[in-house]
Amino acid sequence: MNDYLKFILLLLLVSGIAFGGHHLVVAGMDSHSFWEETSYSLEGMYTFGFVSSLCVVVFILLAQWAMPKKVGLVFLGLMTIKAIASYIYIHNGLDVFEHDFIEYNFLVVFFVFLFFDVFVAFRIINEPERAD
């Protein structure tokens, strides 16, 4: 199966499972009312995470094709850009609530997609070279 398709389907699966679990936890804690007090939503956070990880996957696969010995360096650069973009996305929600509701939810989303990005980079870096 094509690497692009394989990693995109895996990203969809991870996103769906993580979102479903996160949604159930928020519902179980009866915290839905906090979302109404802010301009952020759980769906928006997962959409941001999905799109940013999709970009990371595509750029890592392009780097593997164009310069296979520099994939690790490309990954570090992409993670730096992703961290900056994440801060730009969430900075208006910081310190809105006394109990850090937005911060904790965004942190969960950020780490779910960070672990996915690390997994993809690990798989690509440790993949034996193919003679295409």
N, C-alpha and C positions, 0 to 999 in steps of 0.2 A: 504494500500500500504506500502511496506517496507520503513522504514525511509531512508535508504541509497538511494534508487531509487528516493524517493520523493525529498530529498534535492539536489541530483545531477541534476535532471530535473529542479528544481527551479534555481540552479546555472547556468545551460545552458541558461535558459530563461533570467535571470538577465544579464548575460554576453552578450548575443546577443542583447538585447535591449540597454544596456549601450554602447556597441561598436558601434551599428548603430547610436545612437544619437550623440556620441562623434565624429564619422567619419563625420556626417553631419555638426556638428558645425565647425570642422576643415576645411572642404571643403567650408563652407559658409564664413569663415574668410579668405579663400584663403591662408592657411598656409602650404599647402603640400610641398612647396619647402624647408621648414626648416627641414623636416624629411630626405631629401637627404643629408643634411650637417652633419648628425650624424649617428652613428652606431645603433641607436635605431629606433624602429618603433611602431606605435600604436598597430599593431597586436601582436608584441612581448611583449609589456607591458600588453595587455589583456591576452595573453597566460600565462605570469608569474603570473598574478593575479588569473587566473582561476585555474592553477595547485596548487598554494599555498592555495587557499581557498578550493579546493578539498581535499588536505591533512588535512586541519583543520577540515573539516566536518567529514572525516573518523576517525581521531583521537578522536574527541569529541564523536562520536557515539561509538567507542570502549571504551572510558572512561566511558560512560554511562552504558555500559554492564559490565565492569570489576569493576568499583568503582563509583557507581552513586552519592555518597555523595561528591565526589571530582571533579565533572565536572567543576565547576567554577574555581578552582585552575588550572586544566589542560588547560582550556581556556586562562587564564592569561599567563601561560607559553608558549602556542602556539602563542599568540599574540606577546610576546616578541621575540620569534624565528622568526616570520614572519616579524616583524619590522627590525630586524637585517639583514635578508635575502633580504629584500627590499632595504635597504641601500647598501648592497654589490652589488645588481643588478644595481642600478642607480648611484652609486658614480662617475663613469667615465663621466657621462653626466651632472654632476653638474657644474655650472658656465661656460658652453660652450658658451651660448648665453647671450648677455647683457640683453635681455628681458625675460629671464627665461622660454623659451618655453618648454623645456624638463621638468623642475621642475613642472610647472603648469599641464601639461598633465599627468605626473606620479602621482601627488597629486590627481587628479580626479579619476584615475584608482585605486589608493590605497584606497581612501575613499569609492568608490563603493563596493569593495570587503570587506573592513572592516565592513561596515554596514551590508552586507550579513552575515559575520561571527558572528557579534553580534546578528543578528536576529536568526540564527541557534542555537547559545548557549542559548539565551533566551527561545526559544521554547523547547529545550531539558531540561533545568534546571527546567522550570515550568510545564513540563509534569507530570501528575499524574503517580505514580508507577503502572506498569502493572504486573499482575501475569501470566507470560508466562509459 
